[in-house]
């Protein structure tokens, strides 16, 4: 790959030249590279990846046409230094949210005890669900967490008394706008 500096002939050039060279623009610079050579038949993984990227591009196009989400992506792209909001929307489609921490230290099996979740996404985490299961797999309770002004911090207040919570499991799921889901689990101890 070569970078062209101050050449009036190739400045701003984009596209394929002959069979060997490809010119493209990247961050205001003209980049020259050799023309890619297809290796033959695409693997199943390559076909699946192309389909996924096609869906991501369609999602981005739809979001950019939506006045609310288009503006959200524009503002987020600018804040993150991403060149175009369309790129951010594609990235958002391809990547699920991240659950950074799951803190159940304040949970002692009493109604109102809080579980705190830190989660983030390329654009925003749309919702966070919390489920608590006994050691035998039976459901104790489930519900939705909420934010208190901080879009990265989600709070869930227990709604069911659970005196024997040691060994129980907390299952948290974070969802983003494209529908991606991330799951994180925590086994409760009586010392929480």
Residue pairs with C-beta under 8 A, 6 or more apart in sequence:
1 31
1 32
1 33
2 31
2 32
2 33
3 29
3 30
3 31
3 32
4 10
4 11
4 29
4 30
4 31
4 32
5 29
7 30
10 23
10 30
10 32
11 30
12 25
12 30
13 23
13 30
14 23
14 24
14 25
14 30
15 22
15 23
15 24
16 22
16 23
16 35
17 23
19 35
20 34
20 35
21 32
21 33
21 34
21 35
22 32
22 33
22 34
22 35
22 36
23 30
23 31
23 32
24 30
24 31
24 33
25 31
27 83
42 50
52 94
53 90
53 94
55 93
56 89
56 90
56 93
56 94
57 90
59 89
59 90
59 93
59 178
60 86
60 87
60 89
60 90
60 93
61 86
63 69
63 70
63 73
63 89
63 177
64 70
64 73
64 85
64 86
64 89
69 177
70 85
72 123
72 124
73 85
73 86
73 88
73 89
73 92
73 123
74 85
76 82
76 85
76 88
76 122
76 123
77 83
77 84
77 85
77 87
77 88
78 85
80 88
82 88
82 91
88 122
88 123
89 123
91 122
92 121
92 122
92 123
92 176
92 177
92 178
93 178
93 180
95 121
95 122
95 180
96 121
96 174
96 176
96 180
96 181
96 182
97 119
97 120
97 121
97 125
97 174
97 175
97 176
97 180
97 181
97 182
98 119
98 120
98 121
98 174
98 182
99 117
99 118
99 119
99 172
99 174
99 182
99 183
99 184
100 118
100 119
100 120
100 152
101 116
101 117
101 118
102 115
102 116
102 117
102 170
102 172
102 184
102 185
102 186
103 115
103 116
103 117
103 118
104 115
104 170
104 186
104 188
104 192
105 192
106 113
106 114
106 115
106 116
106 192
107 113
107 114
107 115
107 158
107 165
107 170
107 188
107 192
108 165
108 192
109 158
109 161
109 162
109 163
109 164
109 165
110 158
110 161
110 162
111 157
111 158
111 159
111 160
111 161
112 157
112 158
113 157
113 158
114 155
114 156
114 157
114 158
115 130
115 145
115 155
115 156
115 158
115 170
115 172
116 153
116 154
116 155
116 156
117 128
117 130
117 145
117 153
117 154
117 155
117 156
117 172
117 174
117 184
118 152
118 153
118 154
119 125
119 128
119 152
119 154
119 174
119 182
120 151
120 152
121 174
121 176
121 180
122 176
123 176
123 177
124 151
124 176
124 177
125 151
125 152
125 154
125 174
125 175
125 176
126 175
126 176
126 177
127 144
127 145
127 174
127 175
128 144
128 145
128 154
128 156
128 172
128 173
128 174
128 175
129 142
129 143
129 144
129 145
129 172
129 173
129 175
130 142
130 143
130 144
130 145
130 156
130 170
130 171
130 172
131 139
131 141
131 142
131 170
131 171
131 172
132 139
132 140
132 141
132 142
132 158
132 160
132 162
132 165
132 168
132 169
132 170
132 171
132 188
133 139
133 140
133 168
133 169
133 171
134 140
134 164
134 168
135 167
135 168
135 169
140 160
140 162
140 165
140 168
141 158
141 159
141 160
141 162
143 156
143 159
144 156
145 154
145 155
145 156
145 172
146 154
146 155
146 156
147 153
147 154
147 155
148 155
154 174
162 168
165 188
165 190
165 192
166 188
166 189
166 190
167 187
167 188
167 189
168 187
168 188
169 185
169 186
169 187
169 188
170 185
170 186
170 187
170 188
171 183
171 184
171 185
172 183
172 184
172 185
172 186
173 181
173 182
173 183
174 181
174 182
174 184
175 181
